[in-house]
């Protein structure tokens, strides 16, 4: 192998150059890295604090969903914010600390616990996120781009996206987060689980997952196959509009936003515009197309140990979650449907609580008529922990709803999640997992 040798003066020159290139020596532009970092942070600080009406912020956690914040940054490194996480956070300002630091890149850090931290909280009891990770969101962000009145940032740990847009007025700042609750309340004018809307000439079934902020439209194609398109969304209260993350294509109509949302509690309809064209959301008591195999699949393949299904929300009736107030009598309530666990011919509808099962849990027989629904008929009752007198009407109301002779449509909502929708009028349903 041929050896290469270098003159000693070249090695000395290399060493001299390396010694001269210290971290804070002036670079090609005449400033040290520290000076440039300080200058960048100062620029961002000025930008954040020079918005007299604050910022409208849109956060896309890595775990999914879209959440809105109205944020005001003070020169004293204090920050005030509102959020559409729930009704309280949308109207009650929270104050905490923030700072700008040079990490891998110039970064905005929310230093003390704030509404933004709720989405990262590892305790599921705080906001219902996954244990240990919450919604896989961030509270430390690197500056990505700054253009006009808009700043975009990227989460340093989870990669969540945060967009800040200057609010034009104080009213715009406050209404930005309150719009979510307001629009959801408006949509409640339609009481049924199934909701119909016509896009162009195509009849669609509308489904809005309020928790994860996912809007879905289902329709029948030319071969009567059910097609579903979905998008994440947020509600801009300052414009009374639903803004879709990705356009939804129905026939030849590409939908990016839905506006002018108004409810009528007399006709139980919601009027709105899609791409400027007016239409209505109406009540429907049957699905657009129904899977006749879903009821038996639900009943015969429970998600939990292949034995039972659980629900911790009770019945939703006319859009009121836990309409029979089960949580008012059970501090740790879970409703369990045991499929053939207690015998070969009957199931158990169990009010399972921190004190065990309640007295009088009904034993029921599941039947599967040709309609594809599931119908529960009363077979008897189980023994269990005694219930206070005040609890009995609540348990009875829930049981009677299960025993509706028209039964339930069974709607699969995920790999191991189902909704049971009352087949009488589709105004009552319960979610199982």
C-alpha positions in Angstrom: 0.0 0.0 0.0 1.4 3.4 -1.0 2.0 5.8 1.9 1.2 9.5 1.7 3.2 12.1 3.6 2.4 15.7 4.0 4.8 18.6 4.5 5.1 19.7 8.2 4.1 23.3 7.3 0.7 22.1 6.0 -0.1 20.3 9.3 1.0 23.4 11.3 -1.3 25.5 9.1 -4.3 23.2 9.7 -3.7 23.3 13.5 -3.5 27.1 13.4 -6.8 27.4 11.5 -8.6 25.0 13.9 -7.3 27.0 16.9 -8.5 30.3 15.3 -12.1 29.0 14.6 -13.4 29.2 18.2 -17.1 29.0 19.0 -17.6 32.8 19.4 -15.2 34.2 16.9 -16.8 36.4 14.2 -18.1 34.3 11.3 -18.3 35.2 7.6 -21.1 37.7 8.4 -19.0 39.5 11.1 -21.1 38.2 14.1 -20.5 35.4 16.6 -22.9 32.5 16.8 -23.9 33.8 20.3 -24.6 37.3 18.9 -26.7 35.9 16.1 -28.7 33.7 18.5 -29.3 36.6 20.9 -30.4 38.7 17.9 -32.8 36.0 16.7 -34.4 35.5 20.1 -34.8 39.3 20.5 -36.6 39.4 17.2 -39.0 36.7 18.1 -39.6 38.2 21.5 -40.5 41.5 19.9 -42.8 39.8 17.4 -44.7 37.8 20.1 -45.2 40.8 22.4 -46.1 43.3 19.6 -49.5 41.9 18.9 -51.9 44.2 20.8 -54.9 41.9 20.4 -52.9 38.7 21.0 -52.6 35.6 18.8 -55.0 32.9 17.5 -53.1 29.7 18.0 -53.8 26.3 16.3 -52.1 23.3 17.9 -51.9 19.9 16.1 -50.7 17.3 18.7 -48.7 14.5 17.3 -51.3 12.1 18.8 -54.1 13.6 16.7 -56.8 16.2 17.0 -56.8 20.0 16.7 -56.9 22.4 19.6 -57.3 26.2 19.6 -55.7 28.8 21.9 -56.0 32.5 22.2 -52.6 33.7 23.6 -51.1 37.0 24.8 -47.4 37.2 25.4 -46.2 39.9 27.9 -42.8 41.6 28.0 -42.5 40.3 31.6 -42.4 36.7 30.3 -45.9 36.0 31.5 -48.5 34.6 29.1 -52.3 34.5 29.3 -54.3 32.0 27.3 -57.8 30.6 26.6 -58.4 27.3 24.9 -61.3 25.4 23.3 -60.4 22.2 25.2 -63.7 22.6 27.1 -66.3 25.3 28.0 -64.4 26.5 31.1 -61.0 26.9 29.4 -62.6 28.7 26.5 -63.8 31.6 28.8 -61.5 31.5 31.9 -58.0 32.9 31.2 -55.0 31.0 32.5 -51.7 32.8 33.3 -48.3 31.1 33.3 -44.7 31.7 32.4 -42.9 31.5 29.1 -39.4 32.0 27.9 -37.4 32.1 24.7 -34.1 30.0 24.6 -31.6 28.8 22.2 -31.8 25.0 22.3 -31.1 23.1 19.1 -32.9 26.1 17.5 -34.5 29.3 18.8 -37.4 28.0 20.9 -40.5 29.1 22.7 -41.0 27.3 26.1 -44.2 27.4 28.1 -42.3 27.1 31.5 -45.1 26.5 34.0 -48.3 24.5 33.8 -50.8 26.0 31.4 -53.7 24.9 29.2 -51.2 23.7 26.6 -49.8 21.3 29.3 -53.2 19.6 29.7 -52.6 17.9 26.3 -49.3 16.5 27.5 -50.5 15.4 31.0 -49.6 11.7 31.5 -52.5 11.2 33.9 -55.6 10.0 32.0 -57.9 11.4 34.7 -56.8 14.9 33.8 -58.1 15.1 30.2 -58.6 11.5 29.1 -55.3 11.1 27.2 -53.2 7.9 27.1 -51.5 6.9 30.3 -47.9 8.2 30.4 -48.1 10.4 27.2 -51.5 12.2 27.2 -52.1 13.3 23.6 -48.5 13.1 22.5 -48.3 16.9 22.4 -45.6 19.5 23.2 -45.1 22.5 25.4 -41.6 23.5 24.0 -41.5 24.6 20.3 -38.8 25.6 17.8 -39.5 28.5 15.5 -39.9 27.3 12.0 -41.2 30.1 9.8 -42.3 33.7 10.2 -44.3 35.4 7.4 -46.4 38.5 7.8 -48.8 38.0 10.7 -48.2 34.2 11.0 -45.6 32.2 12.9 -45.2 28.5 12.6 -43.4 26.3 15.2 -42.6 22.6 15.6 -42.7 20.7 18.9 -39.2 19.8 20.1 -40.0 16.4 21.5 -43.2 15.1 19.8 -43.1 17.1 16.6 -46.5 18.7 17.2 -47.3 21.7 15.0 -48.3 25.1 16.4 -49.4 28.0 14.2 -49.8 31.6 15.6 -51.9 34.2 13.7 -52.3 37.7 14.9 -55.8 38.5 16.1 -57.2 41.6 14.4 -59.5 42.6 17.2 -60.2 41.9 20.8 -63.5 40.3 19.8 -61.7 38.0 17.4 -59.3 37.0 20.1 -62.1 36.0 22.6 -64.5 34.4 20.1 -61.8 32.2 18.6 -61.9 29.7 21.4 -65.6 30.0 22.4 -66.8 29.1 18.9 -66.2 25.4 19.4 -68.7 25.1 22.3 -71.1 27.4 20.5 -71.1 25.4 17.2 -71.3 22.1 19.0 -74.3 23.4 20.9 -75.9 24.6 17.6 -75.4 21.2 16.0 -77.3 19.6 19.0 -80.5 20.9 17.4 -80.3 17.6 15.4 -81.1 15.1 18.1 -80.6 11.8 16.2 -77.4 9.8 16.0 -77.8 9.6 12.2 -77.6 13.0 10.5 -78.3 13.6 6.8 -77.0 16.4 4.6 -77.0 16.8 0.8 -73.8 17.9 -0.9 -74.6 18.9 -4.4 -77.0 16.1 -5.4 -75.4 13.5 -3.1 -77.1 12.4 0.1 -74.5 12.0 2.9 -74.4 10.8 6.4 -72.6 13.3 8.7 -70.6 12.2 11.7 -68.7 14.5 13.9 -66.3 13.1 16.5 -66.3 16.0 18.9 -63.6 14.6 21.2 -61.0 14.0 18.4 -62.4 16.7 16.1 -62.8 14.5 13.1 -65.6 15.1 10.6 -66.7 12.3 8.3 -69.1 12.1 5.4 -70.4 8.8 4.1 -72.3 8.3 0.8 -73.2 5.6 -1.6 -71.2 5.3 -4.8 -72.6 4.2 -8.2 -72.5 0.6 -7.1 -74.3 1.4 -3.8 -71.1 0.8 -1.8 -70.7 3.0 1.3 -67.8 5.3 1.0 -66.5 7.5 3.8 -64.1 10.5 3.7 -62.8 12.1 6.9 -60.8 15.0 8.0 -59.6 16.6 11.2 -61.1 20.0 11.8 -61.3 23.0 14.1 -64.0 25.6 14.6 -63.1 29.2 14.1 -65.5 31.0 16.4 -64.5 34.4 14.9 -66.0 33.3 11.6 -68.5 30.7 12.8 -66.9 28.2 10.5 -65.7 24.6 10.5 -62.2 24.5 8.9 -61.1 21.1 7.6 -57.5 20.0 7.7 -57.7 18.3 4.4 -60.4 18.8 1.6 -63.2 16.3 1.4 -64.2 15.2 -2.1 -67.9 14.3 -2.5 -68.7 13.6 -6.2 -67.1 16.7 -7.8 -67.4 18.9 -4.8 -64.2 19.6 -2.8 -65.1 20.8 0.7 -62.6 22.9 2.7 -64.8 24.7 5.1 -68.4 24.8 6.3 -69.9 28.1 7.3 -72.9 30.1 8.4 -73.9 27.4 10.9 -77.3 28.0 12.5 -79.7 25.6 14.4 -83.4 25.4 14.6 -84.7 23.7 17.7 -88.2 23.6 16.4 -87.6 21.8 13.1 -84.5 20.1 14.6 -82.4 21.0 11.6 -79.1 22.9 11.1 -78.6 25.2 8.2 -75.1 25.8 6.8 -73.2 26.6 3.7 -70.8 24.3 1.9 -68.5 26.2 -0.5 -71.1 29.0 -0.4 -74.1 26.8 -1.2 -76.8 26.5 1.4 -77.9 23.2 2.6 -79.4 21.6 5.8 -78.5 18.8 8.2 -81.6 16.8 9.1 -82.5 14.1 11.5 -82.6 10.4 10.3 -83.6 7.4 12.2 -81.9 4.8 10.1 -78.3 4.5 8.8 -77.7 5.4 5.1 -76.5 1.8 4.7 -76.4 -0.8 7.4 -74.1 -3.8 8.0 -76.4 -6.7 8.8 -73.5 -8.7 10.3 -72.4 -6.1 12.9 -74.9 -7.1 15.7 -73.7 -10.7 15.9 -70.0 -9.6 15.5 -70.4 -7.3 18.4 -72.3 -9.7 20.6 -70.1 -12.8 20.0 -66.6 -11.1 20.1 -66.3 -8.9 23.2 -63.2 -6.7 23.4 -62.3 -7.5 27.0 -61.0 -11.0 27.6 -63.5 -12.1 24.9 -66.0 -11.9 27.7 -67.6 -8.4 28.0 -67.9 -4.9 26.6 -67.6 -1.7 28.7 -69.1 1.7 28.6 -68.3 4.6 31.0 -70.6 7.2 29.6 -74.0 5.6 29.9 -76.7 6.5 27.4 -76.6 9.6 25.4 -80.1 10.9 24.8 -80.8 13.9 22.6 -77.1 14.6 22.7 -77.0 14.7 26.5 -74.2 12.4 27.6 -75.0 10.2 30.6 -78.6 11.3 30.3 -79.8 9.2 33.2 -77.1 10.5 35.6 -75.4 7.2 36.4 -72.3 9.1 37.6 -74.3 10.9 40.2 -74.8 7.6 42.1 -71.6 5.7 41.2 -68.2 7.4 41.8 -66.5 4.8 39.6 -69.1 3.6 37.2 -68.6 1.2 34.3 -71.5 -0.4 32.5 -70.6 -3.9 31.4 -72.4 -6.1 28.8 -71.3 -9.7 29.4 -71.9 -11.9 26.4 -72.7 -15.4 27.4 -70.5 -15.0 30.4 -73.2 -16.1 32.9 -74.7 -18.9 30.9 -75.3 -20.3 27.5 -78.6 -18.6 26.9 -78.5 -15.2 28.6 -76.2 -12.2 29.1 -75.7 -9.8 32.0 -76.1 -6.0 31.8 -73.9 -5.1 34.8 -73.7 -1.9 36.7 -70.1 -2.5 37.8 -68.9 0.0 40.4 -66.2 0.4 43.1 -68.6 -1.6 45.3 -69.0 -4.4 42.9 -72.2 -5.2 41.0 -75.5 -3.6 41.9 -78.5 -5.6 43.0 -81.0 -6.3 40.3 -78.6 -6.3 37.3 -80.8 -7.7 34.6 -80.1 -11.0 32.9 -81.2 -10.6 29.2 -81.5 -12.7 26.1 -80.0 -11.2 22.9 -82.0 -11.8 19.8 -81.1 -11.0 16.2 -84.1 -10.2 13.9 -83.8 -10.1 10.1 -83.4 -6.3 10.3 -79.8 -6.9 11.6 -80.5 -5.2 14.9 -79.9 -6.6 18.4 -82.9 -6.9 20.8 -82.6 -7.6 24.5 -85.5 -9.3 26.3 -85.7 -9.6 30.1 -84.8 -13.0 31.6 -84.3 -12.4 35.3 -82.1 -10.5 37.7 -78.8 -11.0 39.6 -77.9 -10.4 43.2 -75.4 -7.7 44.1 -74.5 -4.8 46.4 -77.6 -3.0 47.6 -78.5 0.3 46.0 -79.7 3.4 47.8 -83.3 4.2 47.1 -82.3 7.3 45.2 -80.3 5.2 42.7 -83.1 2.7 41.8 -85.0 5.0 39.4 -81.7 5.8 37.5 -80.8 2.2 37.2 -84.4 1.3 36.1 -84.4 4.0 33.4 -81.1 2.7 32.0 -82.4 -0.9 32.1 -85.7 0.0 30.4 -83.9 1.8 27.6 -81.9 -1.4 27.0 -85.1 -3.4 26.9 -86.7 -1.3 24.1 -88.6 -3.9 22.0 -87.2 -2.3 18.8 -83.7 -3.0 19.9 -80.5 -1.3 18.6 -78.6 -0.7 15.4 -75.0 -1.8 16.0 -72.5 0.6 14.4 -68.8 -0.3 14.4 -66.7 2.8 15.0 -63.3 1.2 15.3 -61.4 -2.1 15.4 -62.9 -2.9 18.9 -65.4 -0.2 19.5 -69.1 -0.1 18.7 -72.1 2.2 19.3 -75.6 0.8 20.1 -78.2 3.1 18.6 -81.8 2.9 19.7 -83.8 1.7 16.6 -87.0 3.4 17.7 -85.9 6.9 16.9 -82.1 7.0 16.9 -82.2 9.6 19.7 -80.4 7.4 22.3 -77.1 5.5 22.0 -74.3 4.1 24.1 -70.7 3.6 23.1 -68.8 0.4 24.0 -65.2 -0.5 24.0 
